[in-house]
Amino acid sequence: MIEEQASVVKNEGKYVWVNTQRQSSCGHCSVKNGCGTQVLSKVLGNKIAYVRCLNSIEQSSDKEAEYYTPLKEGDRVFIGLEESALLGGSFLMYLLPLIIMIVFGAIAVYIAKLWWPEGTDLLAVIASFSGLFLGLYFSHQFAQRHSIKNQFEPKIIKKLPEKEWLIKSVLAS
């Protein structure tokens, strides 16, 4: 599970808006002076990201019921996302549309070379964009049909006690 510490901005019952500060590990490795990532980190900086999380922590009881965590603005929490959800979501939203786009473009080039050699590029571009949009549509439909929407959303793992996050923030600075 990928975990990150965050601060609660707004509680909407089932969902909680939190903010996290994007941090870079630049400056801690041996090639920090010759790294392009460090340059990007300096340009972009450590920006605050607002994320919507599911506000539920599973109880380990017989019922396996879920409840809403009582959170208020300013509370510190740990949010988490399963690695499989990150990989699955990345495949569904990026790789699948790209594969369909490439296949459509290749088919268009093959057909155009047989019937209209002068329009090969035009047909390839049109077919590729059509394949990309069709792939995005398939990804959206697949996610909706299989009701895996909540699988790709980060969840509140636990609420940090106030003393714990105060100590960690003082030690970090």
Backbone as a printed PyTorch tensor [residue, N CA C, xyz], in Angstrom:
tensor([[[  0.8400,  -1.1720,   0.0000],
         [  0.0000,   0.0000,   0.0000],
         [  0.8920,   1.2430,   0.0000]],

        [[  0.5230,   2.1980,  -0.8190],
         [  1.2210,   3.4760,  -0.8820],
         [  0.5490,   4.4000,   0.1250]],

        [[  1.3340,   4.9260,   1.0430],
         [  0.7810,   5.7460,   2.1200],
         [  1.3740,   7.1410,   2.0920]],

        [[  0.5790,   8.0960,   2.5460],
         [  1.0200,   9.4880,   2.6040],
         [  0.3070,  10.1600,   3.7690]],

        [[  1.0030,  11.0420,   4.4340],
         [  0.4080,  11.8100,   5.5060],
         [ -0.2610,  13.0320,   4.8990]],

        [[ -1.4410,  13.3860,   5.4000],
         [ -2.2070,  14.4940,   4.8390],
         [ -2.9330,  15.2400,   5.9440]],

        [[ -3.4340,  16.4050,   5.5790],
         [ -4.1950,  17.2410,   6.4990],
         [ -5.6100,  17.4040,   5.9440]],

        [[ -6.6090,  17.2560,   6.8110],
         [ -8.0040,  17.3450,   6.3890],
         [ -8.3590,  18.8020,   6.1050]],

        [[ -8.9680,  19.0280,   4.9410],
         [ -9.4020,  20.3630,   4.5480],
         [-10.9100,  20.4940,   4.7100]],

        [[-11.6430,  19.4360,   4.3060],
         [-13.1030,  19.4980,   4.3460],
         [-13.6610,  18.0890,   4.5080]],

        [[-14.6460,  17.9240,   5.3640],
         [-15.2870,  16.6350,   5.5820],
         [-16.6790,  16.6810,   4.9610]],

        [[-16.9440,  15.7670,   4.0250],
         [-18.2440,  15.7100,   3.3570],
         [-18.9950,  14.4340,   3.6890]],

        [[-18.7050,  13.8070,   4.8120],
         [-19.3750,  12.5640,   5.1790],
         [-18.6600,  11.3680,   4.6020]],

        [[-19.1390,  10.8990,   3.4480],
         [-18.5200,   9.7290,   2.8190],
         [-17.1250,  10.0460,   2.2840]],

        [[-16.9040,  11.2840,   1.8820],
         [-15.6160,  11.6910,   1.3240],
         [-15.0060,  12.8020,   2.1650]],

        [[-13.6900,  12.8280,   2.1580],
         [-12.9370,  13.8560,   2.8700],
         [-11.9370,  14.4480,   1.8910]],

        [[-11.8450,  15.7540,   1.8570],
         [-10.8250,  16.4270,   1.0560],
         [ -9.6130,  16.6610,   1.9430]],

        [[ -8.4630,  16.2230,   1.4740],
         [ -7.2170,  16.3960,   2.2180],
         [ -6.1960,  17.0810,   1.3180]],

        [[ -5.1850,  17.6630,   1.9410],
         [ -4.1000,  18.1980,   1.1320],
         [ -2.7970,  17.5590,   1.5720]],

        [[ -1.9820,  17.2790,   0.5940],
         [ -0.6640,  16.7060,   0.8270],
         [  0.3420,  17.6020,   0.1410]],

        [[  1.5420,  17.6180,   0.6570],
         [  2.5870,  18.4170,   0.0270],
         [  3.4730,  17.5000,  -0.7750]],

        [[  3.5630,  17.7820,  -2.0780],
         [  4.4050,  16.9920,  -2.9640],
         [  5.8480,  17.2360,  -2.5720]],

        [[  6.5560,  16.1500,  -2.2950],
         [  7.9420,  16.2700,  -1.8830],
         [  8.8190,  15.5190,  -2.8570]],

        [[ 10.0170,  16.0010,  -3.0310],
         [ 10.9800,  15.3690,  -3.9120],
         [ 12.1360,  14.8720,  -3.0770]],

        [[ 12.7100,  13.7680,  -3.4940],
         [ 13.8680,  13.2490,  -2.7780],
         [ 15.1550,  13.8160,  -3.3510]],

        [[ 15.0260,  14.8200,  -4.2010],
         [ 16.2180,  15.3990,  -4.8240],
         [ 17.1110,  16.0540,  -3.7850]],

        [[ 18.3810,  15.9700,  -4.0360],
         [ 19.3540,  16.5450,  -3.1320],
         [ 19.9020,  15.5340,  -2.1530]],

        [[ 19.3770,  14.3180,  -2.1890],
         [ 19.8150,  13.2940,  -1.2580],
         [ 20.5980,  12.1700,  -1.9220]],

        [[ 20.7590,  12.2090,  -3.2180],
         [ 21.5050,  11.1410,  -3.8800],
         [ 22.8540,  11.6580,  -4.3570]],

        [[ 23.6720,  10.7560,  -4.8700],
         [ 25.0410,  11.1230,  -5.2320],
         [ 25.1460,  11.9020,  -6.5400]],

        [[ 24.1290,  11.8760,  -7.3830],
         [ 24.1930,  12.5700,  -8.6760],
         [ 23.2960,  13.8050,  -8.6960]],

        [[ 23.1050,  14.4390,  -7.5490],
         [ 22.1560,  15.5480,  -7.4580],
         [ 22.4900,  16.7310,  -8.3650]],

        [[ 23.7810,  16.9390,  -8.6640],
         [ 24.1500,  18.0880,  -9.4990],
         [ 23.9170,  17.8400, -10.9830]],

        [[ 23.8900,  16.5930, -11.4220],
         [ 23.7280,  16.2990, -12.8410],
         [ 22.3910,  15.6820, -13.1740]],

        [[ 21.4030,  15.9140, -12.3660],
         [ 20.1130,  15.2440, -12.5390],
         [ 19.0720,  16.2070, -13.0910]],

        [[ 18.3370,  15.7680, -14.1030],
         [ 17.2690,  16.5820, -14.6700],
         [ 16.0580,  16.6580, -13.7690]],

        [[ 15.8470,  15.6530, -12.9550],
         [ 14.7090,  15.6590, -12.0320],
         [ 14.8590,  16.7600, -10.9980]],

        [[ 16.0850,  17.0150, -10.5690],
         [ 16.3050,  18.0800,  -9.5950],
         [ 15.9590,  19.4430, -10.1990]],

        [[ 16.2740,  19.6330, -11.4660],
         [ 15.9450,  20.8920, -12.1300],
         [ 14.4360,  21.0750, -12.1740]],

        [[ 13.7240,  20.0090, -12.5470],
         [ 12.2560,  20.0820, -12.5660],
         [ 11.6980,  20.3510, -11.1760]],

        [[ 12.2840,  19.7290, -10.1690],
         [ 11.8320,  19.9300,  -8.8020],
         [ 12.0140,  21.3840,  -8.3820]],

        [[ 13.1040,  22.0060,  -8.7950],
         [ 13.3320,  23.4130,  -8.4540],
         [ 12.3380,  24.3150,  -9.1730]],

        [[ 12.0150,  23.9810, -10.4140],
         [ 11.0820,  24.7980, -11.1890],
         [  9.6580,  24.6460, -10.6640]],

        [[  9.2380,  23.4060, -10.4430],
         [  7.8670,  23.1420, -10.0160],
         [  7.6720,  23.3570,  -8.5230]],

        [[  8.7020,  23.0860,  -7.7390],
         [  8.6150,  23.2800,  -6.2990],
         [  7.7860,  22.2110,  -5.6260]],

        [[  7.6890,  22.3290,  -4.3180],
         [  6.8650,  21.4190,  -3.5220],
         [  5.4730,  22.0260,  -3.4080]],

        [[  4.5760,  21.5900,  -4.2580],
         [  3.2430,  22.1630,  -4.3070],
         [  2.2690,  21.3290,  -3.4850]],

        [[  1.1840,  21.9690,  -3.0910],
         [  0.1530,  21.3030,  -2.3070],
         [ -0.8590,  20.6900,  -3.2670]],

        [[ -1.1960,  19.4250,  -3.0270],
         [ -2.1810,  18.7260,  -3.8500],
         [ -3.4210,  18.4530,  -3.0090]],

        [[ -4.5970,  18.7250,  -3.5530],
         [ -5.8490,  18.4370,  -2.8860],
         [ -6.3970,  17.1290,  -3.4430]],

        [[ -6.7360,  16.2100,  -2.5420],
         [ -7.1580,  14.8730,  -2.9360],
         [ -8.4540,  14.5340,  -2.2150]],

        [[ -9.3820,  13.9070,  -2.9390],
         [-10.6190,  13.4260,  -2.3230],
         [-10.4200,  11.9720,  -1.9350]],

        [[-10.6720,  11.6410,  -0.6720],
         [-10.4690,  10.2840,  -0.1570],
         [-11.7710,   9.7330,   0.3860]],

        [[-11.8860,   8.4120,   0.3470],
         [-13.0200,   7.7570,   0.9990],
         [-12.8450,   7.8760,   2.5000]],

        [[-13.8800,   8.2780,   3.1770],
         [-13.8320,   8.4650,   4.6230],
         [-14.3780,   7.2330,   5.3220]],

        [[-13.6760,   6.1490,   5.2220],
         [-14.1270,   4.9350,   5.8950],
         [-12.9360,   4.0900,   6.2780]],

        [[-13.0230,   3.5340,   7.4630],
         [-12.0160,   2.5900,   7.9330],
         [-12.7620,   1.3220,   8.2850]],

        [[-12.3380,   0.1950,   7.7000],
         [-13.0300,  -1.0620,   7.9800],
         [-12.7580,  -1.5040,   9.4120]],

        [[-13.8130,  -1.8950,  10.0850],
         [-13.6610,  -2.4220,  11.4300],
         [-13.3390,  -3.9030,  11.3250]],

        [[-12.5560,  -4.3920,  12.2540],
         [-12.2300,  -5.8190,  12.2380],
         [-13.1850,  -6.5620,  13.1560]],

        [[-14.4630,  -6.3950,  12.9290],
         [-15.4710,  -7.0800,  13.7300],
         [-16.1440,  -8.1530,  12.8840]],

        [[-17.1070,  -8.8070,  13.4730],
         [-17.8200,  -9.8650,  12.7600],
         [-18.6040,  -9.3180,  11.5740]],

        [[-19.1140,  -8.1110,  11.7110],
         [-19.9610,  -7.5420,  10.6640],
         [-19.1600,  -7.0030,   9.4960]],

        [[-17.8860,  -6.6680,   9.6890],
         [-17.0640,  -6.0120,   8.6650],
         [-17.7620,  -4.7530,   8.1680]],

        [[-18.3730,  -4.0310,   9.1020],
         [-19.0910,  -2.8050,   8.7500],
         [-18.1090,  -1.6710,   8.5340]],

        [[-18.5700,  -0.6860,   7.8070],
         [-17.7670,   0.5100,   7.6110],
         [-18.4730,   1.6720,   8.2940]],

        [[-17.6920,   2.5930,   8.7890],
         [-18.2590,   3.7750,   9.4030],
         [-17.4600,   4.9850,   8.9510]],

        [[-18.0640,   6.1450,   9.1100],
         [-17.3680,   7.3630,   8.7520],
         [-16.5000,   7.7970,   9.9070]],

        [[-15.2660,   8.0920,   9.6010],
         [-14.3320,   8.5360,  10.6100],
         [-14.6900,   9.9650,  11.0030]],

        [[-14.8390,  10.2520,  12.3020],
         [-15.1570,  11.6320,  12.6950],
         [-13.9160,  12.5100,  12.5440]],

        [[-13.8710,  13.2660,  11.4660],
         [-12.7260,  14.1240,  11.1790],
         [-13.1890,  15.5620,  11.0710]],

        [[-12.3140,  16.4640,  11.4680],
         [-12.6040,  17.8810,  11.3340],
         [-11.4400,  18.5560,  10.6240]],

        [[-11.6550,  19.7560,  10.1970],
         [-10.6200,  20.4960,   9.4790],
         [ -9.3650,  20.6400,  10.3430]],

        [[ -8.2180,  20.3270,   9.7330],
         [ -6.9450,  20.4380,  10.4420],
         [ -6.4390,  19.1210,  11.0030]],

        [[ -7.2830,  18.0900,  11.0600],
         [ -6.8280,  16.7840,  11.5440],
         [ -5.7900,  16.2120,  10.6000]],

        [[ -4.8130,  15.5060,  11.1460],
         [ -3.7860,  14.8370,  10.3450],
         [ -4.1720,  13.3670,  10.2130]],

        [[ -4.0800,  12.8440,   8.9900],
         [ -4.4610,  11.4610,   8.7170],
         [ -3.4230,  10.8120,   7.8150]],

        [[ -3.4620,   9.4830,   7.7810],
         [ -2.7070,   8.7310,   6.7870],
         [ -3.6930,   8.2940,   5.7300]],

        [[ -3.3750,   8.5780,   4.4630],
         [ -4.1970,   8.0900,   3.3580],
         [ -3.4020,   7.0150,   2.6380]],

        [[ -4.1060,   6.0940,   2.0110],
         [ -3.4270,   5.0050,   1.3300],
         [ -4.1270,   4.5950,   0.0570]],

        [[ -3.3400,   4.0360,  -0.8480],
         [ -3.8380,   3.5190,  -2.1160],
         [ -3.1020,   2.2210,  -2.3990]],

        [[ -3.8410,   1.1870,  -2.7350],
         [ -3.2330,  -0.1100,  -3.0300],
         [ -2.3970,  -0.0100,  -4.3040]],

        [[ -1.2730,  -0.7210,  -4.3160],
         [ -0.4160,  -0.7250,  -5.5060],
         [ -1.1440,  -1.2990,  -6.7090]],

        [[ -1.9510,  -2.3310,  -6.4680],
         [ -2.6940,  -2.9400,  -7.5740],
         [ -3.6920,  -1.9530,  -8.1770]],

        [[ -4.2670,  -1.0870,  -7.3460],
         [ -5.1870,  -0.0730,  -7.8550],
         [ -4.4370,   0.9460,  -8.7020]],

        [[ -3.2300,   1.3000,  -8.2750],
         [ -2.4310,   2.2480,  -9.0530],
         [ -2.0430,   1.6510, -10.4030]],

        [[ -1.5980,   0.4020, -10.4020],
         [ -1.2170,  -0.2510, -11.6580],
         [ -2.4220,  -0.4950, -12.5560]],

        [[ -3.5130,  -0.9790, -11.9610],
         [ -4.7280,  -1.2410, -12.7390],
         [ -5.3150,   0.0270, -13.3240]],

        [[ -5.3470,   1.0840, -12.5230],
         [ -5.8650,   2.3590, -13.0070],
         [ -4.9890,   2.9480, -14.0980]],

        [[ -3.6720,   2.7990, -13.9440],
         [ -2.7520,   3.2980, -14.9710],
         [ -2.9470,   2.5440, -16.2730]],

        [[ -3.1000,   1.2240, -16.1900],
         [ -3.3400,   0.4400, -17.4030],
         [ -4.6370,   0.8630, -18.0580]],

        [[ -5.6820,   0.9820, -17.2340],
         [ -7.0060,   1.2870, -17.7650],
         [ -7.0650,   2.6730, -18.4130]],

        [[ -6.4050,   3.6560, -17.8230],
         [ -6.5180,   5.0210, -18.3180],
         [ -5.4390,   5.4150, -19.3300]],

        [[ -4.2940,   4.7390, -19.3220],
         [ -3.2050,   5.1450, -20.2140],
         [ -2.8810,   4.0870, -21.2680]],

        [[ -2.5780,   2.8840, -20.8170],
         [ -2.0790,   1.8790, -21.7400],
         [ -3.1590,   1.3650, -22.6910]],

        [[ -4.3390,   1.0720, -22.1890],
         [ -5.4070,   0.5680, -23.0560],
         [ -5.7540,   1.5440, -24.1770]],

        [[ -5.9920,   2.8340, -23.8880],
         [ -6.2610,   3.7640, -24.9970],
         [ -5.0860,   3.8900, -25.9720]],

        [[ -3.8540,   3.8500, -25.4740],
         [ -2.6980,   3.9360, -26.3760],
         [ -2.5900,   2.7150, -27.2850]],

        [[ -2.8570,   1.5380, -26.7290],
         [ -2.8100,   0.3250, -27.5450],
         [ -3.8610,   0.3800, -28.6410]],

        [[ -5.0700,   0.7720, -28.2780],
         [ -6.1450,   0.8620, -29.2780],
         [ -5.8090,   1.9240, -30.3200]],

        [[ -5.2250,   3.0470, -29.8920],
         [ -4.8320,   4.0970, -30.8310],
         [ -3.8010,   3.5760, -31.8340]],

        [[ -2.7970,   2.8550, -31.3580],
         [ -1.7540,   2.3290, -32.2470],
         [ -2.3240,   1.3020, -33.2180]],

        [[ -3.1980,   0.4400, -32.7180],
         [ -3.8090,  -0.5740, -33.5850],
         [ -4.6570,   0.0920, -34.6670]],

        [[ -5.4670,   1.0780, -34.2910],
         [ -6.2890,   1.7750, -35.2850],
         [ -5.4120,   2.4810, -36.3110]],

        [[ -4.3370,   3.1260, -35.8640],
         [ -3.4290,   3.8030, -36.7920],
         [ -2.7690,   2.8330, -37.7510]],

        [[ -2.3380,   1.6790, -37.2440],
         [ -1.6860,   0.6790, -38.0970],
         [ -2.6560,   0.1110, -39.1260]],

        [[ -3.8680,  -0.1610, -38.7100],
         [ -4.8790,  -0.6670, -39.6540],
         [ -5.1740,   0.3780, -40.7320]],

        [[ -5.2670,   1.6480, -40.3170],
         [ -5.5360,   2.7190, -41.2930],
         [ -4.4020,   2.8500, -42.2950]],

        [[ -3.1610,   2.7270, -41.8640],
         [ -2.0200,   2.8070, -42.7780],
         [ -2.0630,   1.6480, -43.7600]],

        [[ -2.3560,   0.4550, -43.2810],
         [ -2.4200,  -0.7220, -44.1520],
         [ -3.5200,  -0.5620, -45.2060]],

        [[ -4.7050,  -0.1320, -44.7570],
         [ -5.8280,   0.0270, -45.6950],
         [ -5.5510,   1.1550, -46.6870]],

        [[ -4.9770,   2.2600, -46.1820],
         [ -4.7100,   3.4010, -47.0640],
         [ -3.6720,   3.0610, -48.1280]],

        [[ -2.6810,   2.2580, -47.8100],
         [ -1.6670,   1.8880, -48.8000],
         [ -2.2680,   1.0470, -49.9240]],

        [[ -3.3050,   0.2920, -49.6080],
         [ -3.9630,  -0.5130, -50.6310],
         [ -4.8880,   0.3230, -51.5090]],

        [[ -5.6770,   1.2440, -50.9270],
         [ -6.7130,   1.9370, -51.6760],
         [ -6.4400,   3.4010, -51.9520]],

        [[ -5.6740,   4.0810, -51.1160],
         [ -5.4700,   5.5140, -51.3020],
         [ -4.0900,   5.9040, -50.7840]],

        [[ -3.0400,   5.6100, -51.5250],
         [ -1.6670,   5.8470, -51.0570],
         [ -1.3580,   7.3180, -50.7440]],

        [[ -2.0190,   8.2550, -51.4190],
         [ -1.7440,   9.6710, -51.1590],
         [ -2.3010,  10.1400, -49.8150]],

        [[ -3.3000,   9.4770, -49.3120],
         [ -3.9530,   9.9080, -48.0660],
         [ -3.5750,   9.0810, -46.8570]],

        [[ -2.4430,   8.4120, -46.9330],
         [ -2.0350,   7.5320, -45.8350],
         [ -1.9040,   8.2840, -44.5150]],

        [[ -1.2080,   9.4180, -44.5330],
         [ -0.9900,  10.1730, -43.3040],
         [ -2.2980,  10.7010, -42.7050]],

        [[ -3.1470,  11.2390, -43.5810],
         [ -4.4150,  11.7800, -43.1070],
         [ -5.2650,  10.6990, -42.4560]],

        [[ -5.4020,   9.5650, -43.1130],
         [ -6.1950,   8.4690, -42.5390],
         [ -5.5750,   7.9310, -41.2490]],

        [[ -4.2470,   7.8750, -41.1950],
         [ -3.5790,   7.3910, -39.9820],
         [ -3.8620,   8.3130, -38.7950]],

        [[ -3.8200,   9.6190, -39.0310],
         [ -4.0870,  10.5810, -37.9520],
         [ -5.5380,  10.4890, -37.4990]],

        [[ -6.4590,  10.4520, -38.4430],
         [ -7.8820,  10.3710, -38.0970],
         [ -8.1800,   9.0730, -37.3440]],

        [[ -7.6610,   7.9650, -37.8410],
         [ -7.9070,   6.6770, -37.2000],
         [ -7.2500,   6.6130, -35.8190]],

        [[ -6.0720,   7.1840, -35.6780],
         [ -5.3900,   7.1620, -34.3830],
         [ -6.1710,   7.9500, -33.3350]],

        [[ -6.6200,   9.1470, -33.7000],
         [ -7.4250,   9.9170, -32.7480],
         [ -8.7370,   9.2180, -32.4320]],

        [[ -9.3530,   8.6020, -33.4320],
         [-10.5850,   7.8520, -33.1970],
         [-10.3190,   6.6920, -32.2370]],

        [[ -9.2060,   5.9860, -32.4320],
         [ -8.8430,   4.8850, -31.5540],
         [ -8.5630,   5.3510, -30.1370]],

        [[ -7.9140,   6.5070, -29.9980],
         [ -7.6340,   7.0470, -28.6750],
         [ -8.9270,   7.3610, -27.9310]],

        [[ -9.8420,   8.0620, -28.5850],
         [-11.1080,   8.4070, -27.9370],
         [-11.9550,   7.1650, -27.6670]],

        [[-11.9170,   6.1990, -28.5650],
         [-12.6400,   4.9490, -28.3390],
         [-12.0390,   4.1890, -27.1520]],

        [[-10.7280,   4.1910, -27.0340],
         [-10.0740,   3.5400, -25.9030],
         [-10.4140,   4.2040, -24.5780]],

        [[-10.4670,   5.5360, -24.5680],
         [-10.8770,   6.2420, -23.3520],
         [-12.3280,   5.9310, -23.0040]],

        [[-13.1800,   5.8330, -24.0230],
         [-14.5800,   5.4840, -23.7890],
         [-14.6940,   4.0710, -23.2280]],

        [[-13.9460,   3.1120, -23.7990],
         [-13.9590,   1.7370, -23.2760],
         [-13.4740,   1.6890, -21.8330]],

        [[-12.4390,   2.4340, -21.5250],
         [-11.9200,   2.4680, -20.1590],
         [-12.9770,   2.9860, -19.1970]],

        [[-13.6450,   4.0540, -19.5970],
         [-14.7000,   4.6250, -18.7530],
         [-15.8450,   3.6340, -18.5530]],

        [[-16.2810,   3.0040, -19.6370],
         [-17.3780,   2.0370, -19.5460],
         [-16.9860,   0.8300, -18.6980]],

        [[-15.7630,   0.3490, -18.8480],
         [-15.3000,  -0.7970, -18.0660],
         [-15.3010,  -0.4690, -16.5780]],

        [[-14.8130,   0.7030, -16.2320],
         [-14.7720,   1.1090, -14.8190],
         [-16.1800,   1.2520, -14.2590]],

        [[-17.1100,   1.7690, -15.0400],
         [-18.4820,   1.9510, -14.5620],
         [-19.2170,   0.6150, -14.4510]],

        [[-19.0500,  -0.2590, -15.4510],
         [-19.7630,  -1.5290, -15.4640],
         [-19.3250,  -2.4610, -14.3590]],

        [[-18.0630,  -2.4760, -14.0920],
         [-17.5470,  -3.4190, -13.1040],
         [-17.4990,  -2.8170, -11.7130]],

        [[-18.1020,  -1.6440, -11.5670],
         [-18.2050,  -0.9240, -10.2890],
         [-16.9060,  -0.9680,  -9.4940]],

        [[-15.8340,  -0.6090, -10.1670],
         [-14.5330,  -0.5820,  -9.4960],
         [-14.1140,   0.8500,  -9.2200]],

        [[-15.0790,   1.7350,  -9.2170],
         [-14.7870,   3.1460,  -9.0260],
         [-14.0630,   3.3840,  -7.6980]],

        [[-14.5720,   2.8200,  -6.6090],
         [-13.9730,   3.0480,  -5.3010],
         [-12.6370,   2.3370,  -5.1510]],

        [[-12.3610,   1.3630,  -5.9890],
         [-11.0970,   0.6400,  -5.9020],
         [ -9.9250,   1.5540,  -6.2220]],

        [[-10.1300,   2.5370,  -7.0670],
         [ -9.0550,   3.4210,  -7.5010],
         [ -8.9740,   4.7000,  -6.6800]],

        [[ -9.7440,   4.8030,  -5.6200],
         [ -9.7240,   6.0080,  -4.7990],
         [ -8.9040,   5.7750,  -3.5380]],

        [[ -8.1500,   6.7820,  -3.1200],
         [ -7.4200,   6.6360,  -1.8550],
         [ -8.3930,   6.5970,  -0.6840]],

        [[ -7.9610,   5.9580,   0.3760],
         [ -8.8030,   5.7920,   1.5600],
         [ -8.0770,   6.3280,   2.7910]],

        [[ -8.8640,   6.7380,   3.7750],
         [ -8.2950,   7.1290,   5.0570],
         [ -7.8850,   5.8460,   5.7650]],

        [[ -6.6100,   5.7400,   6.1230],
         [ -6.1290,   4.5540,   6.8300],
         [ -6.3080,   4.7240,   8.3270]],

        [[ -5.8150,   5.8540,   8.8280],
         [ -5.9860,   6.1230,  10.2580],
         [ -5.8230,   7.6080,  10.5140]],

        [[ -6.3750,   8.0180,  11.6290],
         [ -6.2330,   9.3910,  12.0840],
         [ -5.0550,   9.4320,  13.0430]],

        [[ -4.1640,  10.3760,  12.8320],
         [ -3.0150,  10.5120,  13.7190],
         [ -3.4290,  11.2570,  14.9790]],

        [[ -2.9880,  10.7770,  16.1300],
         [ -3.2420,  11.5400,  17.3550],
         [ -2.5560,  12.9010,  17.2540]],

        [[ -3.1570,  13.9040,  17.8600],
         [ -2.6510,  15.2630,  17.7140],
         [ -1.2170,  15.3890,  18.2010]],

        [[ -0.8840,  14.7640,  19.2990],
         [  0.4720,  14.8610,  19.8390],
         [  1.4840,  14.2260,  18.8940]],

        [[  1.1070,  13.1000,  18.2530],
         [  2.0350,  12.3880,  17.3660],
         [  2.4270,  13.2350,  16.1630]],

        [[  1.4510,  13.8710,  15.5030],
         [  1.8140,  14.6390,  14.3180],
         [  2.4920,  15.9480,  14.6760]],

        [[  2.1990,  16.4940,  15.8620],
         [  2.9070,  17.7000,  16.2930],
         [  4.3880,  17.4060,  16.5280]],

        [[  4.6690,  16.2710,  17.1550],
         [  6.0530,  15.8860,  17.4190],
         [  6.7900,  15.6340,  16.1080]],

        [[  6.1440,  14.9080,  15.1810],
         [  6.7750,  14.6130,  13.8840],
         [  7.0340,  15.8960,  13.0990]],

        [[  6.1170,  16.8650,  13.1430],
         [  6.3210,  18.0880,  12.3740],
         [  7.4280,  18.9510,  12.9860]],

        [[  7.5650,  18.9250,  14.3220],
         [  8.6320,  19.6830,  14.9760],
         [  9.9830,  19.0350,  14.6720]],

        [[ 10.0400,  17.6980,  14.6950],
         [ 11.2960,  17.0100,  14.4280],
         [ 11.7120,  17.1420,  12.9630]],

        [[ 10.7540,  17.2390,  12.0590],
         [ 11.0720,  17.3290,  10.6370],
         [ 11.6360,  18.7000,  10.2650]],

        [[ 11.3000,  19.7360,  11.0270],
         [ 11.7860,  21.0610,  10.6540],
         [ 13.0870,  21.4190,  11.2750]]])
